[in-house]
Amino acid sequence: MQKRLGDMRELLTKHDVDALLVSSLEHIVHLTDFSYFSNSEREAYLLITQNSQYIFTDGRYTHAVKKLLKNFSLQEITTQKPFINHFKDLIAQEKI
């Protein structure tokens, strides 16, 4: 997994891109080795930057993500803080 994330960061640098938002389940599984999400629902996103990696998902997966994806910063999607709010905050924080 770390090699794949490193390769992704090399591509970001090569193409002068600040970050990559990953929404495809197949790509999320490939980059995280976490295959617990449902194929029929939009349950996760990844944001990969030069220095950080974030996973956005809801409370159904919080425990498993915390346990299995320790190198990702969990951004828990709730009705009070939906994905777009997390995303906007990280754009500002990471200066994307």
N, CA, C and O atoms as CSV, one atom per row, in Angstrom:
chain,resi,resn,atom,element,x,y,z
A,1,MET,N,N,0.822,-1.192,0.000
A,1,MET,CA,C,0.000,0.000,0.000
A,1,MET,C,C,0.871,1.262,0.000
A,1,MET,O,O,0.608,2.191,-0.765
A,2,GLN,N,N,1.892,1.303,0.841
A,2,GLN,CA,C,2.739,2.490,0.916
A,2,GLN,C,C,3.423,2.773,-0.417
A,2,GLN,O,O,3.566,3.932,-0.808
A,3,LYS,N,N,3.840,1.733,-1.107
A,3,LYS,CA,C,4.475,1.919,-2.415
A,3,LYS,C,C,3.494,2.545,-3.390
A,3,LYS,O,O,3.860,3.454,-4.135
A,4,ARG,N,N,2.249,2.073,-3.399
A,4,ARG,CA,C,1.249,2.630,-4.316
A,4,ARG,C,C,0.975,4.090,-3.999
A,4,ARG,O,O,0.814,4.902,-4.910
A,5,LEU,N,N,0.920,4.435,-2.713
A,5,LEU,CA,C,0.722,5.841,-2.334
A,5,LEU,C,C,1.937,6.676,-2.739
A,5,LEU,O,O,1.791,7.806,-3.204
A,6,GLY,N,N,3.132,6.118,-2.560
A,6,GLY,CA,C,4.350,6.814,-2.988
A,6,GLY,C,C,4.369,7.044,-4.489
A,6,GLY,O,O,4.746,8.116,-4.960
A,7,ASP,N,N,3.958,6.024,-5.235
A,7,ASP,CA,C,3.884,6.168,-6.694
A,7,ASP,C,C,2.885,7.257,-7.081
A,7,ASP,O,O,3.120,8.024,-8.014
A,8,MET,N,N,1.769,7.315,-6.352
A,8,MET,CA,C,0.753,8.334,-6.628
A,8,MET,C,C,1.324,9.726,-6.361
A,8,MET,O,O,1.082,10.659,-7.127
A,9,ARG,N,N,2.073,9.859,-5.285
A,9,ARG,CA,C,2.684,11.158,-4.964
A,9,ARG,C,C,3.715,11.563,-6.016
A,9,ARG,O,O,3.837,12.744,-6.344
A,10,GLU,N,N,4.450,10.599,-6.539
A,10,GLU,CA,C,5.397,10.905,-7.618
A,10,GLU,C,C,4.667,11.460,-8.831
A,10,GLU,O,O,5.149,12.389,-9.479
A,11,LEU,N,N,3.507,10.895,-9.140
A,11,LEU,CA,C,2.713,11.412,-10.259
A,11,LEU,C,C,2.196,12.818,-9.978
A,11,LEU,O,O,2.163,13.661,-10.875
A,12,LEU,N,N,1.796,13.072,-8.741
A,12,LEU,CA,C,1.352,14.428,-8.380
A,12,LEU,C,C,2.483,15.423,-8.639
A,12,LEU,O,O,2.268,16.480,-9.232
A,13,THR,N,N,3.680,15.075,-8.190
A,13,THR,CA,C,4.833,15.952,-8.373
A,13,THR,C,C,5.151,16.128,-9.853
A,13,THR,O,O,5.352,17.246,-10.327
A,14,LYS,N,N,5.194,15.016,-10.573
A,14,LYS,CA,C,5.543,15.052,-11.992
A,14,LYS,C,C,4.607,15.956,-12.784
A,14,LYS,O,O,5.040,16.655,-13.700
A,15,HIS,N,N,3.326,15.942,-12.429
A,15,HIS,CA,C,2.333,16.718,-13.170
A,15,HIS,C,C,1.962,18.028,-12.469
A,15,HIS,O,O,1.011,18.703,-12.863
A,16,ASP,N,N,2.730,18.384,-11.417
A,16,ASP,CA,C,2.520,19.627,-10.681
A,16,ASP,C,C,1.076,19.772,-10.207
A,16,ASP,O,O,0.428,20.795,-10.430
A,17,VAL,N,N,0.596,18.731,-9.555
A,17,VAL,CA,C,-0.770,18.694,-9.026
A,17,VAL,C,C,-0.687,18.682,-7.504
A,17,VAL,O,O,0.110,17.941,-6.929
A,18,ASP,N,N,-1.508,19.501,-6.852
A,18,ASP,CA,C,-1.487,19.599,-5.396
A,18,ASP,C,C,-2.081,18.382,-4.702
A,18,ASP,O,O,-1.589,17.956,-3.657
A,19,ALA,N,N,-3.141,17.820,-5.283
A,19,ALA,CA,C,-3.850,16.740,-4.599
A,19,ALA,C,C,-4.665,15.939,-5.601
A,19,ALA,O,O,-4.904,16.359,-6.733
A,20,LEU,N,N,-5.077,14.775,-5.138
A,20,LEU,CA,C,-5.917,13.905,-5.944
A,20,LEU,C,C,-7.086,13.444,-5.087
A,20,LEU,O,O,-6.892,12.945,-3.978
A,21,LEU,N,N,-8.297,13.610,-5.602
A,21,LEU,CA,C,-9.492,13.093,-4.945
A,21,LEU,C,C,-9.859,11.790,-5.633
A,21,LEU,O,O,-10.075,11.756,-6.844
A,22,VAL,N,N,-9.929,10.719,-4.854
A,22,VAL,CA,C,-10.237,9.396,-5.384
A,22,VAL,C,C,-11.645,9.022,-4.946
A,22,VAL,O,O,-11.945,8.980,-3.753
A,23,SER,N,N,-12.508,8.749,-5.924
A,23,SER,CA,C,-13.885,8.380,-5.603
A,23,SER,C,C,-14.258,6.980,-6.068
A,23,SER,O,O,-15.271,6.435,-5.630
A,24,SER,N,N,-13.466,6.400,-6.935
A,24,SER,CA,C,-13.729,5.065,-7.446
A,24,SER,C,C,-13.431,4.021,-6.370
A,24,SER,O,O,-12.336,3.995,-5.810
A,25,LEU,N,N,-14.404,3.166,-6.086
A,25,LEU,CA,C,-14.206,2.130,-5.078
A,25,LEU,C,C,-13.009,1.244,-5.410
A,25,LEU,O,O,-12.225,0.891,-4.528
A,26,GLU,N,N,-12.873,0.889,-6.674
A,26,GLU,CA,C,-11.760,0.032,-7.072
A,26,GLU,C,C,-10.413,0.693,-6.774
A,26,GLU,O,O,-9.478,0.026,-6.331
A,27,HIS,N,N,-10.312,1.982,-7.013
A,27,HIS,CA,C,-9.061,2.697,-6.744
A,27,HIS,C,C,-8.835,2.882,-5.248
A,27,HIS,O,O,-7.699,2.836,-4.775
A,28,ILE,N,N,-9.919,3.092,-4.505
A,28,ILE,CA,C,-9.806,3.202,-3.045
A,28,ILE,C,C,-9.261,1.895,-2.475
A,28,ILE,O,O,-8.345,1.908,-1.652
A,29,VAL,N,N,-9.820,0.776,-2.909
A,29,VAL,CA,C,-9.347,-0.528,-2.448
A,29,VAL,C,C,-7.887,-0.727,-2.846
A,29,VAL,O,O,-7.084,-1.207,-2.046
A,30,HIS,N,N,-7.546,-0.365,-4.067
A,30,HIS,CA,C,-6.164,-0.525,-4.548
A,30,HIS,C,C,-5.176,0.295,-3.710
A,30,HIS,O,O,-4.089,-0.187,-3.395
A,31,LEU,N,N,-5.542,1.513,-3.352
A,31,LEU,CA,C,-4.632,2.395,-2.627
A,31,LEU,C,C,-4.591,2.141,-1.122
A,31,LEU,O,O,-3.641,2.545,-0.451
A,32,THR,N,N,-5.626,1.469,-0.582
A,32,THR,CA,C,-5.704,1.273,0.869
A,32,THR,C,C,-5.657,-0.184,1.311
A,32,THR,O,O,-5.362,-0.466,2.472
A,33,ASP,N,N,-5.940,-1.099,0.414
A,33,ASP,CA,C,-6.124,-2.518,0.763
A,33,ASP,C,C,-7.315,-2.725,1.696
A,33,ASP,O,O,-7.425,-3.773,2.332
A,34,PHE,N,N,-8.189,-1.758,1.784
A,34,PHE,CA,C,-9.385,-1.831,2.630
A,34,PHE,C,C,-10.568,-2.149,1.719
A,34,PHE,O,O,-10.974,-1.316,0.909
A,35,SER,N,N,-11.115,-3.347,1.853
A,35,SER,CA,C,-12.145,-3.804,0.916
A,35,SER,C,C,-13.504,-4.038,1.575
A,35,SER,O,O,-14.276,-4.886,1.126
A,36,TYR,N,N,-13.791,-3.304,2.618
A,36,TYR,CA,C,-15.034,-3.519,3.359
A,36,TYR,C,C,-16.209,-2.675,2.862
A,36,TYR,O,O,-17.338,-2.881,3.305
A,37,PHE,N,N,-15.970,-1.751,1.970
A,37,PHE,CA,C,-17.045,-0.895,1.483
A,37,PHE,C,C,-17.935,-1.656,0.513
A,37,PHE,O,O,-17.492,-2.595,-0.149
A,38,SER,N,N,-19.181,-1.244,0.437
A,38,SER,CA,C,-20.154,-1.861,-0.462
A,38,SER,C,C,-19.934,-1.372,-1.891
A,38,SER,O,O,-19.615,-0.204,-2.112
A,39,ASN,N,N,-20.102,-2.258,-2.842
A,39,ASN,CA,C,-19.992,-1.879,-4.256
A,39,ASN,C,C,-21.161,-1.031,-4.723
A,39,ASN,O,O,-21.048,-0.331,-5.729
A,40,SER,N,N,-22.276,-1.079,-4.017
A,40,SER,CA,C,-23.483,-0.413,-4.500
A,40,SER,C,C,-23.735,0.958,-3.869
A,40,SER,O,O,-24.696,1.630,-4.245
A,41,GLU,N,N,-22.914,1.385,-2.936
A,41,GLU,CA,C,-23.124,2.672,-2.282
A,41,GLU,C,C,-21.857,3.522,-2.331
A,41,GLU,O,O,-20.750,2.989,-2.400
A,42,ARG,N,N,-22.017,4.819,-2.297
A,42,ARG,CA,C,-20.889,5.756,-2.244
A,42,ARG,C,C,-20.547,5.922,-0.765
A,42,ARG,O,O,-21.174,6.723,-0.071
A,43,GLU,N,N,-19.555,5.170,-0.279
A,43,GLU,CA,C,-19.261,5.148,1.151
A,43,GLU,C,C,-17.916,5.734,1.531
A,43,GLU,O,O,-17.619,5.879,2.716
A,44,ALA,N,N,-17.098,6.074,0.547
A,44,ALA,CA,C,-15.770,6.583,0.895
A,44,ALA,C,C,-15.180,7.405,-0.245
A,44,ALA,O,O,-15.540,7.263,-1.414
A,45,TYR,N,N,-14.257,8.267,0.156
A,45,TYR,CA,C,-13.420,9.037,-0.760
A,45,TYR,C,C,-12.032,9.081,-0.138
A,45,TYR,O,O,-11.879,8.944,1.075
A,46,LEU,N,N,-11.033,9.272,-0.970
A,46,LEU,CA,C,-9.675,9.520,-0.495
A,46,LEU,C,C,-9.223,10.868,-1.016
A,46,LEU,O,O,-9.593,11.269,-2.119
A,47,LEU,N,N,-8.433,11.558,-0.237
A,47,LEU,CA,C,-7.743,12.756,-0.690
A,47,LEU,C,C,-6.265,12.522,-0.423
A,47,LEU,O,O,-5.843,12.348,0.721
A,48,ILE,N,N,-5.493,12.522,-1.491
A,48,ILE,CA,C,-4.050,12.293,-1.401
A,48,ILE,C,C,-3.353,13.611,-1.741
A,48,ILE,O,O,-3.578,14.180,-2.809
A,49,THR,N,N,-2.512,14.087,-0.832
A,49,THR,CA,C,-1.718,15.288,-1.082
A,49,THR,C,C,-0.242,14.886,-1.039
A,49,THR,O,O,0.083,13.716,-0.836
A,50,GLN,N,N,0.627,15.839,-1.226
A,50,GLN,CA,C,2.066,15.546,-1.189
A,50,GLN,C,C,2.505,15.016,0.178
A,50,GLN,O,O,3.437,14.216,0.262
A,51,ASN,N,N,1.841,15.456,1.241
A,51,ASN,CA,C,2.298,15.093,2.589
A,51,ASN,C,C,1.274,14.356,3.440
A,51,ASN,O,O,1.603,13.875,4.525
A,52,SER,N,N,0.053,14.262,2.969
A,52,SER,CA,C,-1.004,13.689,3.804
A,52,SER,C,C,-1.920,12.800,2.977
A,52,SER,O,O,-1.940,12.852,1.747
A,53,GLN,N,N,-2.674,11.988,3.697
A,53,GLN,CA,C,-3.686,11.167,3.039
A,53,GLN,C,C,-4.887,11.069,3.971
A,53,GLN,O,O,-4.754,10.790,5.163
A,54,TYR,N,N,-6.043,11.303,3.404
A,54,TYR,CA,C,-7.283,11.358,4.161
A,54,TYR,C,C,-8.266,10.353,3.592
A,54,TYR,O,O,-8.306,10.107,2.386
A,55,ILE,N,N,-9.059,9.777,4.488
A,55,ILE,CA,C,-10.160,8.929,4.055
A,55,ILE,C,C,-11.437,9.508,4.659
A,55,ILE,O,O,-11.507,9.792,5.855
A,56,PHE,N,N,-12.433,9.673,3.808
A,56,PHE,CA,C,-13.734,10.198,4.204
A,56,PHE,C,C,-14.713,9.031,4.178
A,56,PHE,O,O,-14.848,8.358,3.157
A,57,THR,N,N,-15.387,8.790,5.276
A,57,THR,CA,C,-16.421,7.759,5.308
A,57,THR,C,C,-17.355,8.045,6.480
A,57,THR,O,O,-17.130,8.969,7.261
A,58,ASP,N,N,-18.397,7.242,6.585
A,58,ASP,CA,C,-19.376,7.480,7.647
A,58,ASP,C,C,-19.138,6.556,8.840
A,58,ASP,O,O,-18.229,5.725,8.834
A,59,GLY,N,N,-19.967,6.721,9.846
A,59,GLY,CA,C,-19.805,6.024,11.121
A,59,GLY,C,C,-19.826,4.508,11.045
A,59,GLY,O,O,-19.317,3.845,11.949
A,60,ARG,N,N,-20.394,3.946,10.004
A,60,ARG,CA,C,-20.426,2.489,9.884
A,60,ARG,C,C,-19.032,1.899,9.766
A,60,ARG,O,O,-18.815,0.737,10.112
A,61,TYR,N,N,-18.087,2.694,9.280
A,61,TYR,CA,C,-16.738,2.195,9.009
A,61,TYR,C,C,-15.676,2.811,9.906
A,61,TYR,O,O,-14.498,2.476,9.781
A,62,THR,N,N,-16.065,3.697,10.800
A,62,THR,CA,C,-15.111,4.433,11.626
A,62,THR,C,C,-14.175,3.501,12.394
A,62,THR,O,O,-12.956,3.667,12.347
A,63,HIS,N,N,-14.731,2.540,13.087
A,63,HIS,CA,C,-13.910,1.644,13.906
A,63,HIS,C,C,-12.913,0.869,13.041
A,63,HIS,O,O,-11.726,0.803,13.363
A,64,ALA,N,N,-13.393,0.288,11.952
A,64,ALA,CA,C,-12.519,-0.509,11.082
A,64,ALA,C,C,-11.441,0.360,10.436
A,64,ALA,O,O,-10.287,-0.058,10.339
A,65,VAL,N,N,-11.807,1.564,9.996
A,65,VAL,CA,C,-10.821,2.455,9.375
A,65,VAL,C,C,-9.754,2.852,10.387
A,65,VAL,O,O,-8.564,2.836,10.072
A,66,LYS,N,N,-10.169,3.206,11.593
A,66,LYS,CA,C,-9.197,3.574,12.629
A,66,LYS,C,C,-8.247,2.419,12.935
A,66,LYS,O,O,-7.056,2.630,13.164
A,67,LYS,N,N,-8.776,1.210,12.939
A,67,LYS,CA,C,-7.982,0.035,13.272
A,67,LYS,C,C,-7.045,-0.380,12.129
A,67,LYS,O,O,-5.897,-0.753,12.370
A,68,LEU,N,N,-7.536,-0.312,10.892
A,68,LEU,CA,C,-6.798,-0.877,9.768
A,68,LEU,C,C,-6.056,0.141,8.901
A,68,LEU,O,O,-5.115,-0.220,8.195
A,69,LEU,N,N,-6.465,1.390,8.948
A,69,LEU,CA,C,-5.841,2.415,8.093
A,69,LEU,C,C,-5.229,3.526,8.944
A,69,LEU,O,O,-5.596,4.695,8.829
A,70,LYS,N,N,-4.302,3.137,9.789
A,70,LYS,CA,C,-3.717,4.087,10.739
A,70,LYS,C,C,-2.911,5.190,10.068
A,70,LYS,O,O,-2.681,6.241,10.666
A,71,ASN,N,N,-2.483,4.961,8.834
A,71,ASN,CA,C,-1.695,5.990,8.147
A,71,ASN,C,C,-2.572,6.962,7.360
A,71,ASN,O,O,-2.058,7.816,6.637
A,72,PHE,N,N,-3.892,6.836,7.497
A,72,PHE,CA,C,-4.832,7.775,6.896
A,72,PHE,C,C,-5.492,8.591,7.993
A,72,PHE,O,O,-5.780,8.074,9.073
A,73,SER,N,N,-5.728,9.848,7.719
A,73,SER,CA,C,-6.478,10.692,8.640
A,73,SER,C,C,-7.964,10.518,8.329
A,73,SER,O,O,-8.420,10.838,7.232
A,74,LEU,N,N,-8.705,10.013,9.300
A,74,LEU,CA,C,-10.136,9.767,9.116
A,74,LEU,C,C,-10.918,11.068,9.205
A,74,LEU,O,O,-10.755,11.851,10.141
A,75,GLN,N,N,-11.767,11.278,8.213
A,75,GLN,CA,C,-12.696,12.399,8.194
A,75,GLN,C,C,-14.095,11.785,8.190
A,75,GLN,O,O,-14.585,11.339,7.153
A,76,GLU,N,N,-14.729,11.769,9.360
A,76,GLU,CA,C,-16.016,11.083,9.476
A,76,GLU,C,C,-17.152,11.956,8.945
A,76,GLU,O,O,-17.380,13.068,9.420
A,77,ILE,N,N,-17.845,11.429,7.962
A,77,ILE,CA,C,-18.976,12.117,7.344
A,77,ILE,C,C,-20.207,11.912,8.220
A,77,ILE,O,O,-20.550,10.783,8.572
A,78,THR,N,N,-20.862,13.008,8.563
A,78,THR,CA,C,-22.094,12.968,9.357
A,78,THR,C,C,-23.106,13.924,8.728
A,78,THR,O,O,-22.779,14.668,7.804
A,79,THR,N,N,-24.321,13.896,9.231
A,79,THR,CA,C,-25.305,14.863,8.736
A,79,THR,C,C,-24.907,16.274,9.165
A,79,THR,O,O,-25.210,17.241,8.466
A,80,GLN,N,N,-24.233,16.400,10.306
A,80,GLN,CA,C,-23.779,17.712,10.777
A,80,GLN,C,C,-22.572,18.210,9.992
A,80,GLN,O,O,-22.402,19.414,9.804
A,81,LYS,N,N,-21.738,17.286,9.538
A,81,LYS,CA,C,-20.562,17.674,8.752
A,81,LYS,C,C,-20.445,16.729,7.553
A,81,LYS,O,O,-19.755,15.712,7.616
A,82,PRO,N,N,-21.118,17.076,6.477
A,82,PRO,CA,C,-21.074,16.229,5.272
A,82,PRO,C,C,-19.705,16.309,4.581
A,82,PRO,O,O,-18.854,17.131,4.922
A,83,PHE,N,N,-19.538,15.443,3.623
A,83,PHE,CA,C,-18.279,15.350,2.889
A,83,PHE,C,C,-17.793,16.710,2.399
A,83,PHE,O,O,-16.628,17.053,2.598
A,84,ILE,N,N,-18.655,17.480,1.770
A,84,ILE,CA,C,-18.239,18.740,1.152
A,84,ILE,C,C,-17.639,19.699,2.182
A,84,ILE,O,O,-16.722,20.452,1.857
A,85,ASN,N,N,-18.137,19.681,3.405
A,85,ASN,CA,C,-17.588,20.557,4.450
A,85,ASN,C,C,-16.186,20.108,4.855
A,85,ASN,O,O,-15.289,20.934,5.021
A,86,HIS,N,N,-16.002,18.794,5.014
A,86,HIS,CA,C,-14.656,18.274,5.290
A,86,HIS,C,C,-13.714,18.661,4.149
A,86,HIS,O,O,-12.596,19.122,4.377
A,87,PHE,N,N,-14.184,18.466,2.931
A,87,PHE,CA,C,-13.371,18.728,1.748
A,87,PHE,C,C,-12.941,20.192,1.683
A,87,PHE,O,O,-11.769,20.486,1.447
A,88,LYS,N,N,-13.879,21.104,1.891
A,88,LYS,CA,C,-13.551,22.536,1.876
A,88,LYS,C,C,-12.541,22.886,2.965
A,88,LYS,O,O,-11.618,23.666,2.731
A,89,ASP,N,N,-12.717,22.311,4.153
A,89,ASP,CA,C,-11.775,22.575,5.249
A,89,ASP,C,C,-10.361,22.112,4.898
A,89,ASP,O,O,-9.383,22.810,5.168
A,90,LEU,N,N,-10.266,20.928,4.291
A,90,LEU,CA,C,-8.941,20.401,3.934
A,90,LEU,C,C,-8.302,21.169,2.786
A,90,LEU,O,O,-7.082,21.325,2.742
A,91,ILE,N,N,-9.115,21.642,1.866
A,91,ILE,CA,C,-8.593,22.476,0.777
A,91,ILE,C,C,-7.911,23.712,1.361
A,91,ILE,O,O,-6.818,24.090,0.940
A,92,ALA,N,N,-8.572,24.333,2.332
A,92,ALA,CA,C,-7.989,25.513,2.976
A,92,ALA,C,C,-6.771,25.133,3.808
A,92,ALA,O,O,-5.732,25.786,3.725
A,93,GLN,N,N,-6.895,24.089,4.602
A,93,GLN,CA,C,-5.801,23.656,5.481
A,93,GLN,C,C,-4.557,23.262,4.703
A,93,GLN,O,O,-3.444,23.625,5.085
A,94,GLU,N,N,-4.733,22.532,3.628
A,94,GLU,CA,C,-3.611,22.036,2.827
A,94,GLU,C,C,-3.171,23.040,1.746
A,94,GLU,O,O,-2.196,22.812,1.031
A,95,LYS,N,N,-3.906,24.142,1.645
A,95,LYS,CA,C,-3.604,25.180,0.646
A,95,LYS,C,C,-3.614,24.599,-0.783
A,95,LYS,O,O,-2.709,24.843,-1.582
A,96,ILE,N,N,-4.649,23.839,-1.065
A,96,ILE,CA,C,-4.805,23.214,-2.376
A,96,ILE,C,C,-5.443,24.211,-3.326
A,96,ILE,O,O,-5.668,23.894,-4.493
